Amino acid sequence: MPDEPETSSQPPTGPTRRPTRRIDARSLRGLAHPLRMSIFEAISLDGPATATGLAERLGANTGTVSWHLRHLAEHGFIEEETGRGTKRERWWRRTGVPNELNTADFRDDPSTRGALSVYLHELVGQYFNRVTDYLNEDWDDGWRAAGTVSDWHDLRLTPDQLGALNAELMAVIARHTPVPTPADDADVDADPAALPVVVQLQSFPRRAREHGTP
C-alpha cells in the first residue's frame, strides 16, 4: 500500500517507482497504533510539527504525543528537524524515503496479525475521513468539478490483470508527482493556483453473492 505507508499484496514494479523502505514486522508493530497513525498522517499531509501543535490538533496530551513521536522516530518513520525549535520544543518531519508495506509479508505470521489488523483498519478509517472532509467542505465550482469520488464494479480480472491495472494507474500518478526537491526550493516553481491533492486508489476482488444471500 502506498505511502501511509504504501500497502499492497503485489507491489507494482517498473521504472516510474521511487525507491522505498520495505516495512518489516518490528516497524509494523511500531506504527500500528491509532494515535501514532494519526500523528504520522498529520505530519505526512501538513509537514513538520511539534508535540504541542499535534496535541492541540488531535485532542491528546502533549506528553503522550511526545512519547509517540519518539517511538515513530525510533522505527524510522519520522526524524527531528535539526536547527529548528528549542530543547523544550522539538520539530518533527517525515523521513525522506517512502514506506512500503506488503501485506503478503505478514499473512502467515501470527505475531504480526494483530498489528496488521490495527494498521489496516486505521488506514481505511483515515481514507474514509479524508473523503468525508472533502464532501463536507466548501469548494468553488472549479475544484468541485475537478475532484471525483468514483467506483467501477463491472470488471472481471485475473490476479495478474488486476496487478497490471494497478501498475498502470500508479504509473500515471507517478507522472504527475513532482520530483522531490530541497525544502528551500520546494515552492519556487509552484503554480499559485495549485493545492495539495490526495489520490486514493482502492482496488480489490469482491466475492460474488447470489441475490438473497446475506
VMD Tcl script that draws the C-alpha trace (Angstrom):
set ca {
  {0.00 0.00 0.00}
  {1.24 3.46 -0.79}
  {2.92 5.95 1.38}
  {0.79 5.93 4.51}
  {2.70 3.58 4.25}
  {2.06 2.05 0.87}
  {0.22 -1.22 1.20}
  {-0.19 -3.92 -1.39}
  {-0.41 -7.62 -1.95}
  {1.81 -7.39 -5.03}
  {3.58 -4.00 -5.14}
  {3.87 -2.60 -8.66}
  {7.23 -2.56 -10.36}
  {8.75 -0.51 -13.11}
  {10.98 2.47 -13.83}
  {8.46 5.01 -12.51}
  {8.68 3.77 -8.93}
  {10.66 5.76 -6.38}
  {12.98 3.88 -4.01}
  {11.07 2.76 -0.92}
  {11.74 1.30 2.51}
  {10.11 -2.11 2.99}
  {8.40 -2.24 6.38}
  {9.36 -5.24 8.50}
  {7.48 -6.83 11.40}
  {9.15 -4.67 14.04}
  {8.36 -1.43 12.19}
  {4.78 -2.53 11.59}
  {4.26 -3.08 15.30}
  {5.85 0.32 15.92}
  {3.38 2.08 13.64}
  {0.18 0.13 14.26}
  {-1.38 2.27 16.98}
  {-4.35 4.65 16.46}
  {-2.66 7.76 17.86}
  {0.70 7.05 16.23}
  {-1.01 6.61 12.86}
  {-2.90 9.90 13.36}
  {0.35 11.66 14.21}
  {2.09 10.17 11.19}
  {-0.81 11.14 8.93}
  {-0.79 14.75 10.20}
  {2.94 15.13 9.60}
  {2.73 13.41 6.22}
  {-0.08 15.64 4.96}
  {0.82 19.00 6.50}
  {4.53 18.91 7.15}
  {6.73 19.29 10.23}
  {5.05 19.77 13.59}
  {5.71 19.91 17.31}
  {4.22 17.78 20.05}
  {2.27 20.80 21.30}
  {0.76 21.54 17.89}
  {-0.11 17.92 17.26}
  {-1.66 17.55 20.71}
  {-3.94 20.54 20.05}
  {-4.88 19.21 16.62}
  {-5.56 15.66 17.78}
  {-7.04 16.42 21.18}
  {-4.34 14.48 23.02}
  {-1.98 15.08 25.92}
  {1.31 16.73 24.91}
  {3.41 14.29 26.93}
  {1.66 11.32 25.34}
  {2.19 12.76 21.85}
  {5.87 13.35 22.61}
  {6.27 9.70 23.60}
  {4.61 8.50 20.40}
  {6.75 10.87 18.31}
  {9.92 9.36 19.77}
  {8.51 5.90 19.10}
  {7.84 6.76 15.43}
  {11.36 8.16 15.13}
  {12.85 5.01 16.66}
  {11.20 2.98 13.91}
  {12.35 5.30 11.12}
  {9.03 6.93 10.14}
  {9.90 10.46 11.25}
  {13.00 12.39 12.30}
  {13.79 15.53 14.21}
  {14.16 18.64 12.09}
  {17.51 19.83 13.35}
  {18.24 23.54 13.57}
  {14.62 24.34 14.32}
  {12.90 24.66 17.66}
  {14.40 24.54 21.13}
  {15.44 21.92 23.67}
  {11.92 22.06 25.08}
  {10.04 22.16 21.77}
  {11.31 19.87 19.03}
  {10.05 19.82 15.44}
  {9.46 16.51 13.68}
  {9.19 15.68 9.98}
  {8.76 12.61 7.79}
  {11.89 10.83 6.71}
  {12.66 11.26 3.02}
  {12.17 7.68 1.76}
  {8.56 6.50 1.22}
  {7.49 3.40 3.11}
  {6.04 0.28 1.53}
  {4.09 -2.36 3.39}
  {3.41 -5.63 1.58}
  {0.62 -7.50 3.35}
  {1.90 -10.81 1.95}
  {4.96 -10.47 4.19}
  {2.80 -10.93 7.29}
  {-0.01 -13.19 6.11}
  {1.40 -16.32 7.77}
  {2.96 -14.64 10.82}
  {0.74 -14.96 13.92}
  {2.89 -12.48 15.86}
  {2.01 -9.63 13.50}
  {-1.61 -10.50 12.74}
  {-2.98 -8.12 15.39}
  {-0.71 -5.25 14.36}
  {-1.61 -5.69 10.69}
  {-5.32 -5.68 11.54}
  {-4.99 -2.47 13.56}
  {-2.96 -0.83 10.83}
  {-5.34 -1.71 8.00}
  {-8.48 -0.69 9.91}
  {-6.96 2.63 10.97}
  {-5.73 3.29 7.43}
  {-9.17 2.65 5.90}
  {-10.65 4.98 8.54}
  {-8.20 7.71 7.52}
  {-9.11 7.26 3.86}
  {-12.81 7.49 4.71}
  {-12.33 10.63 6.81}
  {-10.43 12.39 4.01}
  {-13.27 11.79 1.58}
  {-15.84 12.91 4.16}
  {-13.89 16.11 4.85}
  {-13.75 16.86 1.12}
  {-17.50 16.36 0.72}
  {-18.33 18.50 3.76}
  {-16.01 21.39 2.89}
  {-17.00 24.39 0.78}
  {-15.14 24.28 -2.55}
  {-15.66 26.51 -5.57}
  {-17.13 25.07 -8.75}
  {-13.74 24.56 -10.40}
  {-12.36 22.36 -7.63}
  {-15.68 20.61 -7.09}
  {-15.84 19.68 -10.79}
  {-12.19 18.54 -10.84}
  {-12.49 16.21 -7.86}
  {-14.14 12.82 -8.05}
  {-15.43 10.03 -5.86}
  {-15.98 7.16 -8.27}
  {-16.22 3.43 -8.42}
  {-16.32 0.80 -11.14}
  {-17.85 -2.56 -10.32}
  {-18.26 -4.35 -13.66}
  {-14.67 -5.53 -14.18}
  {-13.77 -9.23 -14.18}
  {-10.00 -9.72 -13.90}
  {-7.45 -12.36 -13.00}
  {-4.87 -11.60 -10.27}
  {-2.28 -10.83 -12.97}
  {-4.68 -8.49 -14.76}
  {-5.56 -6.67 -11.53}
  {-1.86 -6.28 -10.74}
  {-1.24 -4.87 -14.22}
  {-4.16 -2.44 -13.84}
  {-2.76 -1.17 -10.54}
  {0.72 -0.78 -12.03}
  {-0.65 1.28 -14.94}
  {-2.66 3.52 -12.62}
  {0.31 4.10 -10.34}
  {2.50 4.92 -13.32}
  {0.02 7.62 -14.33}
  {0.09 9.07 -10.81}
  {3.89 8.95 -10.81}
  {3.98 11.07 -13.98}
  {2.02 13.78 -12.17}
  {4.11 13.58 -8.99}
  {6.84 16.24 -8.77}
  {10.41 15.13 -8.25}
  {11.43 15.79 -4.62}
  {13.43 18.98 -4.19}
  {15.27 20.51 -1.24}
  {12.86 22.09 1.24}
  {14.13 25.60 0.49}
  {13.27 25.25 -3.22}
  {10.06 23.24 -2.93}
  {7.70 26.08 -3.78}
  {9.85 28.09 -6.19}
  {8.05 26.94 -9.34}
  {4.70 26.12 -7.75}
  {1.61 27.38 -9.55}
  {-0.18 29.78 -7.17}
  {-3.47 28.09 -8.10}
  {-2.18 24.65 -7.05}
  {-3.31 22.98 -3.83}
  {-2.26 19.70 -2.22}
  {-4.16 16.81 -3.82}
  {-4.83 13.37 -2.34}
  {-5.26 10.40 -4.68}
  {-6.80 7.36 -3.00}
  {-6.65 4.21 -5.10}
  {-8.61 1.22 -3.83}
  {-8.86 -1.88 -5.99}
  {-9.64 -5.35 -4.69}
  {-11.55 -8.51 -5.61}
  {-15.16 -8.98 -4.49}
  {-16.78 -12.33 -3.81}
  {-19.95 -12.63 -5.91}
  {-23.13 -13.30 -3.93}
  {-26.38 -14.71 -5.19}
  {-29.43 -12.50 -4.74}
  {-30.96 -13.13 -1.34}
  {-27.65 -14.24 0.17}
  {-26.70 -12.19 3.27}
}
mol new
graphics top color blue
foreach p $ca { graphics top sphere $p radius 0.5 }
foreach p [lrange $ca 0 end-1] q [lrange $ca 1 end] { graphics top cylinder $p $q radius 0.2 }
display resetview
